[in-house]
Amino acid sequence: MRTGDYKQTYGELVALIDSPPVWLWSAVLVLALVGAPYVLNAYALSLLTIILITVVGTLGLNILTGYTGLISLGHVGFLLTGAYAYAIIVSRYHLPPLAGFLGAGIVPALASLIVGAPSLRLKGLYLAITTLAFSFIINTVILEARWLTNGARGISVQRPEILGISFDSDPAFTYLCLGFVIAALFATLNIRRSRIGRAFVAIRDNDTAARVMGINLHAYKLLAFVTSAFITGIAGALYGIYLSFVSVEGFPFLLSIEALAILIVGGLGSALGAVLGTVFIMLMPEAARLVFSLFSTQLEALFTTGAQEVKSMLYGLVIILFLRFQPRGLVGLWHDIRRAWVNWPLRY
C-alpha cells in the first residue's frame, strides 16, 4: 500500500504530467479520437465535433472562473465576438483562415478589457451581472453595425483551407477541432503550473492574502480576462464554422449557463474536469432522450419541440444535485474512488 506521492525536486513539482499511466491513457484517447471519424455515423460525428468545440470554450472559461475565481455570465459574448471576427476577416475581407483564427482570439481579448476593468473592484454576483450585461451589449452592437456584420442577416462561413489542407469534409473538420483541443489543453495546463497560474489560484483562494504577497490584483485579473477571452473566441470561430452561418440567434444565452454547468459538474479549476464535464453535459440530453423514448413517444417529442427548455431544466437539476452531493465535481469523485482503491482496506 502506498503512503502517498512525494515531490523531491522543483521539476517534479511543476511537471505537466508526473504519471506514466496518464501519458499512456492520454495517448490511447487521442488515437481513439483520431480513428473515431472512420467508425462513427454522421450524427455521432457531429456530436463529437460539438463536444470538441465545447471543450475549447470551457477551457477558456476555466481560466477565468476555475483558476481565478471570477464568475462570468458573459461567456457567450466572447464566443459571439470570436465568431464574427473570424467571419468578417475571412468571408468579407477574404484573408487567410489562419488570420481569421488569430483575429478570433485577439478581438475578444481586446473586448475583454472593457468588461475586465470593472472586475478590479467588483466580485461575486456584481461581477456576474456586469459580464451578463456585456453579452447583451455585444448583441446590440452586432445588430446595429449592419455595415460590418450584416445585422440580423448574419454572415455565411465556409470550411477553411489551411496550408493547402482542406477541412471541408466532416471528418477533416473534426480533426481540426481536435487539434485546437490539444493546443488549448496544453496551454491551460502550462498556465496552471506557471507563476501566472499560481497567482490566479492565489487570487481565487484569498485576494487579500495574494495582495499581501505582492501579487498585482489589477494586472492578473485583466490577464485572466484576456487569456480566457482569447481561447473562448477561437472556440466561437470553430462553432461558427460548424454552423456555416454566424448570427446572433446561433449563440443563445443558454451557452453561458451550459459552460458554467460544465465547470460545476466537471470540477472548478481542473482541466480534466472541463473535459469530463463537457462529455457529461453534452451527452446528458441524448441519454435523457433515449430513456424517455422507452416510456413514451410524447416525452421523446419534447426534445424536438422544446429542446432548449428541456436542456435548461436538465442543466439546473444537475447543477443543484452536484452542488449538494458532489461539490468537487466529477474530478473530486474520481479522486475519491482512486484514493479508496489505493488505500483499501483502510478508509484513508
URQUIRA-V808993 format. One record per residue. PHI is phi as a letter, one per 20 degrees, with the letter a starting at -180 (* if undefined). D_FIRST is the distance of its C-alpha to the first C-alpha in Angstrom with 2 decimals. Layout:
PHI/D_FIRST + PHI/D_FIRST
This chain:
*/0.00 + f/3.80 + e/6.51 + q/9.15 + d/11.76 + d/14.47 + e/18.05 + d/19.98 + c/23.26 + f/25.56 + f/25.54 + f/21.83 + f/22.52 + d/25.40 + f/24.19 + f/25.30 + c/22.13 + d/19.25 + c/17.30 + g/18.83 + g/17.88 + f/19.81 + f/22.73 + f/22.66 + f/22.78 + f/25.35 + f/27.49 + f/27.32 + f/28.42 + f/31.27 + f/32.43 + f/32.45 + f/34.55 + f/36.85 + e/37.52 + g/37.84 + g/41.55 + e/42.47 + d/41.11 + e/41.61 + f/44.94 + f/46.94 + f/45.66 + f/41.95 + f/42.55 + f/44.35 + f/41.47 + f/39.02 + f/41.42 + f/41.58 + f/37.79 + f/37.68 + f/40.53 + f/38.95 + f/35.69 + f/37.82 + f/39.62 + f/36.53 + f/34.88 + f/38.12 + f/38.10 + f/34.44 + f/35.52 + f/38.10 + e/36.53 + f/32.79 + f/32.70 + e/35.84 + m/36.12 + e/39.73 + f/40.49 + c/42.86 + d/44.88 + d/46.94 + g/44.52 + f/47.08 + f/49.66 + f/47.79 + f/47.25 + f/50.97 + f/52.01 + f/49.98 + f/51.36 + f/54.94 + f/54.53 + f/53.49 + f/56.25 + f/58.93 + f/58.03 + e/57.74 + e/60.09 + e/62.82 + d/62.89 + l/61.66 + e/59.27 + f/56.38 + g/53.24 + f/51.18 + f/53.53 + f/53.08 + f/49.29 + f/49.70 + f/52.21 + f/49.99 + e/47.48 + f/50.00 + f/52.30 + f/49.65 + f/48.23 + f/51.71 + f/52.18 + f/48.93 + f/50.59 + f/53.05 + e/50.49 + f/48.13 + g/50.81 + f/50.78 + f/47.01 + f/47.78 + c/49.03 + d/47.68 + b/44.28 + m/42.86 + f/45.39 + f/48.27 + f/46.60 + f/45.67 + f/49.34 + f/50.50 + f/48.44 + f/49.67 + f/53.22 + f/52.57 + f/51.78 + f/55.06 + f/56.96 + f/55.67 + g/56.86 + f/60.28 + f/60.67 + f/59.87 + f/62.30 + e/65.06 + e/64.71 + f/66.34 + f/67.77 + d/64.26 + d/62.03 + m/64.60 + m/63.78 + f/62.78 + f/63.64 + m/60.57 + c/60.08 + f/59.30 + c/56.51 + e/56.12 + f/53.04 + e/52.71 + c/53.33 + d/51.37 + l/52.20 + n/54.08 + d/51.27 + e/52.31 + d/49.89 + f/52.48 + f/50.66 + f/47.85 + f/45.22 + f/46.25 + f/46.06 + f/42.56 + f/41.56 + f/43.23 + f/41.24 + f/38.00 + f/38.96 + f/39.52 + f/36.17 + f/34.34 + f/36.54 + f/36.06 + f/32.28 + f/32.10 + f/34.65 + f/32.84 + f/29.46 + f/31.29 + f/33.22 + f/30.12 + e/28.67 + e/32.13 + f/34.07 + f/35.99 + f/32.95 + f/31.59 + f/35.09 + g/35.09 + f/31.90 + f/33.36 + f/36.52 + f/34.67 + f/32.69 + a/35.68 + f/38.81 + f/40.40 + f/37.60 + f/37.66 + f/41.41 + f/40.98 + f/38.61 + n/41.43 + e/40.48 + f/43.66 + f/43.12 + f/46.24 + f/45.39 + f/41.76 + f/42.61 + f/45.36 + f/43.10 + f/40.60 + f/43.51 + f/44.86 + f/41.61 + f/40.81 + f/44.39 + f/44.44 + f/41.51 + f/42.75 + f/46.24 + f/45.08 + f/43.42 + f/46.79 + f/48.59 + f/46.39 + f/46.99 + f/50.71 + f/50.78 + f/48.98 + f/51.62 + m/54.39 + b/56.12 + d/55.35 + b/56.77 + f/55.98 + f/55.64 + f/52.80 + c/50.57 + f/50.58 + f/49.00 + g/46.47 + f/44.61 + f/43.78 + f/42.43 + f/40.47 + f/38.85 + f/37.86 + f/36.50 + f/34.34 + f/32.86 + f/32.25 + f/30.70 + f/28.57 + p/27.58 + f/29.77 + n/29.13 + c/26.91 + f/28.29 + f/25.84 + f/27.05 + f/30.61 + f/30.01 + f/28.21 + f/30.79 + f/33.63 + f/32.61 + f/32.16 + f/35.45 + f/37.50 + e/36.50 + f/36.82 + f/40.66 + f/40.60 + f/38.24 + f/40.42 + f/43.53 + f/42.26 + f/41.35 + f/44.75 + f/46.56 + f/45.36 + d/47.20 + b/50.27 + f/52.01 + f/53.26 + f/49.77 + f/49.02 + f/52.27 + f/50.96 + f/48.80 + e/52.04 + e/54.41 + c/52.09 + f/49.04 + f/48.83 + f/49.17 + f/46.52 + f/44.09 + g/44.80 + f/44.16 + f/40.84 + f/39.72 + f/40.70 + f/38.94 + f/35.66 + g/35.84 + f/36.46 + f/33.65 + f/31.01 + f/32.29 + e/32.15 + d/28.90 + b/26.75 + f/28.29 + e/25.58 + m/26.54 + f/24.78 + f/22.57 + f/21.38 + f/20.85 + f/18.80 + f/16.58 + f/16.16 + f/15.33 + f/12.77 + f/11.12 + f/11.36 + f/9.90 + f/6.73 + e/6.43 + g/8.03 + e/9.54 + f/9.85 + e/12.42 + b/11.41
